[in-house]
Amino acid sequence: MNPPIRNAFLGAMAAAVVALLTLQGCTTVGPDYKEPVIEMPDAWSEKISRQVALGSGASLQNWWTVFGDPQLNELIERARKENLDLKVAVSRVRESRAILAITRGEKLPLVNAGANASRTKLSDDGPLQQVAPTGGFDSQSLFQLGVDAVWEIDVFGQVRRTIEAAGDSYQASVEDYRDVMVTLFAEVALAYVDVRATQQRILYARENIEAQSESLALARARYDSGLSSRLDVAQAAANLAVTQATLPSLELSLNQSLNRLAVLLGENAGSLQVEFSTTGMIPAPKEAIGIGVPADVLRQRPDIRRSERLLAAQTARIGVATADLYPRFALSGMFGLQSRSLSNLLDSSSVAWGLGAPVQWNIFSGGQVRGNIEVQDEKTQQLLFLYEHKVLTAVEEVENAITAFDLNQVRVQYLQAATSATQEAVELVLVQYDTGLTDFNNVLVTQRDLFSQQDQLAATEAEVVANLIALYKALGGGWDLNDTLDFSGSVKPLQASPS
């Protein structure tokens, strides 16, 4: 190529490069994402409004501190550090971040360096037989050293939309991690409440077994003295046996709750038996409840935030699919050295180079491109519906939890009154039976009622606490919007100190 032609060619190439670089970033096809506006009620229902305190109550970030239970606080922190589901969630965040880094690399040129040394000989009887020299072809050496690069110019924003989708997916993985935290802390608290409630029920059972054993002894003494029939002894023995039969199932339930709690802490089943060998009280809230307004749920619940980020990522994928309707531009080039002699490889005569501006345009695909755009549109619509459904479900969960909390508190009050009255009735009927003023059937009925009411009281007290835990879970409690998360080091994520 003579110099004038070469210069014209290089000038045209330079102009093409400048034009492509100017176009890059000017056009991004596909819809720009806008966060959907979801209508929320201005306030919770009247029943909830009566329950919500004027004060702020416990912080949503550390809602478990509302119970003032140091052991529960410690269990939450142990779960934060060792729970395996949380470690999996951290790993997923790292994976998503790595995918984002890979995707961002598509904005930059792809550069390869290579070298090769070869020695070849053409066949004397092959396709070039007719031009083979006398004596046949000689073997030849070839030494090569160079670099080549390809850079796709993102004229219509396909790469930018791909990076946008990957970034939104990464943010969704962070919200998924937070959602695991919300669920984990609630599950730890519920398991702890189950342990304490079951211990209380076992305590009530043993107290009643002791009292019913004394009643059996009294019935036998009166029978031996001829003051009552054998029926009283049989009824007392049957009543005692029925109460004793509740112990194995309660102890099984306690063992299962402890094992469940151990797994949540990342420990082996059976590892908490000694730690919980002493019966403790069912935790009760020491502070007022503060839950804010319904709109706070959208800002706090990680599952809703994750759903919104997935919707954003899917919206970007519409643009990725739409870009396939348009041509794709790239710049390519190579620079290298080629020589049949290694000693001449670095000479100027060995220089080889090339420039290119390839264009690729899929002008016919049998409707595949437009079909893919439609698929991405429908997937986006599905995620929008799922997002709206999660918001509705969140409001439902909050309403249900606070209503259950309210009504079960009322039930506890009635059960406490019933238990207190029945306890007094048991004491009175035993005196009357001992003095012969009533038969043993009254003793039997009142003792059964007392055990049943005490057992219901313990279960309902636990249910009240479980309702409160469900409320804080429904509000997305367990993390803070201002937390700075670091997933670069250990699998144990950093967490802001409790405020």
Phi, psi and omega in degrees: 000124182286161186305314181299317179294319180297317180295320178297320179296314180295324178295320178295319178297317180296319179295320178297318180297314181298318180297317181293318179294327177292321180289332183298127178090352181279331185230127175231108184282163181093164183286141171279136185287136172231126181300128182296145178266116181253127178285127179241150175298149181290332182208164175288172181296167183301320180298318179293319181301327178289330184275328184289128182284159178290330178283175183282340181069200179288147176294139178299329181298320182234055187299334183293341178291349178298338182273346180060036183248105183301324181293319177298318178301318180293320180296321178299316181292324177296319178294321180301325184272328192240351184297133185285326177298323179292323178294322176297318180297321177297317179297323179293325176297315179298319178299314180295323178293322178294322177297320177297319179297320178297316182295320178298332179295342180291344178286339188259158178297149174262115185243131178236140173244144181205162176214153181204143174228125183219160174222124185229160175217129179284152180287133177288338180251015182271201181301335181264022183301320185292335181255009181293136178291164176300130182090357176088170180290145174271153174286149183227148176258151176215127180244132183227143178209128180178183178229152172223152184218147174227132182226114177279125179274117188278070185294318186254011170082016180297318179293318180297320178293324178296317178294320178301315180296319180294322178295318177295323178294323176298314178298324177296324180292327176294319178294327177296319175301315179295324179294323176298320177298313180303312181293317182300310183296323176294319180294321177298314180296319179295319178296320179296317178297319177301318180298310183294322179293318180293322176299320179294321178294322177295320178298315177299318181298317181291323176297319179289325176299317179296316180293319180289332174294320177294323177295321177297318179297321178295317180297319179294319180297318179291324178293317180296332179273358180078017182267349180211171182269171177295338180300321180299319180295316181297317179295319179296319179293320180294318180299317179296317182295320179298317179293319178297329182291342179284338184297312181302319181292323177293319179293326174296316178298319178297316180298319180294321179294320178294319178294321177298316179297320180298316180297320178298331178273001182075027182242167179287146175302139180093355185281348185255004185299316181290319182300328182249031180287340179260134179292133178242170181280151172291126183298145179226145182297134179257352182235170177285161180267129175231119186235002177071208182247163183306324182298336179297332181300321180296326182277336189256326187284118183296328181292326176290317179297320178295317180299321179293321179291322176295323176297318179297317180297318181292326176298321178295329181291338173297318178295322178299315180291322181295326182298339179290349176284345189246162180291157178246130183249150179209163171240137179224153179196160177214148174217130183198182179234135179224133179203147176278354179232129181298328181290338180258008187297327183268006177285155180297333180290346181269357183290135175226138180210164178197148177231148178208157176225074184291145176234133179232130182219117179277094186275348176209126180222018178066028179084006183293319182295309180295327176296320179293322177299317179296321177300314181294324176299314182292323177297321177296318179296321178298316180293328176295316178297319179296321178298312179297322179295321179296322178295314179299318180296322180298314179297319178299316182296320179295313180300314181296318184294315183289327177293316178297320178300316181296309185290325179288333173296319177297318180297321178299318180299316178295319180293323176297318178295318180294318180296316180297317180292320181291325177300317177294322180296321179298314180298319181291317184290330177292321177296316180295322180292320181295330181264003176081016182272350178211164179269173186288340181300324177293322175298316182300312183295314183292323179292320176297316180298319181298312181297317180297318182289322177295319179295317177295323180297313180298316181295321182287323175301319177293324180292324176300313179295320179298323177296321179292319176298317178298325178296311181294327175293317179297333178276356180080027181288152178125356177209167183235141180300335183266003178296139173257117184260137179235114182251017187270340185255241181294162177287354176272108185289151176284146181220142178297145179293146180303136180273000000 
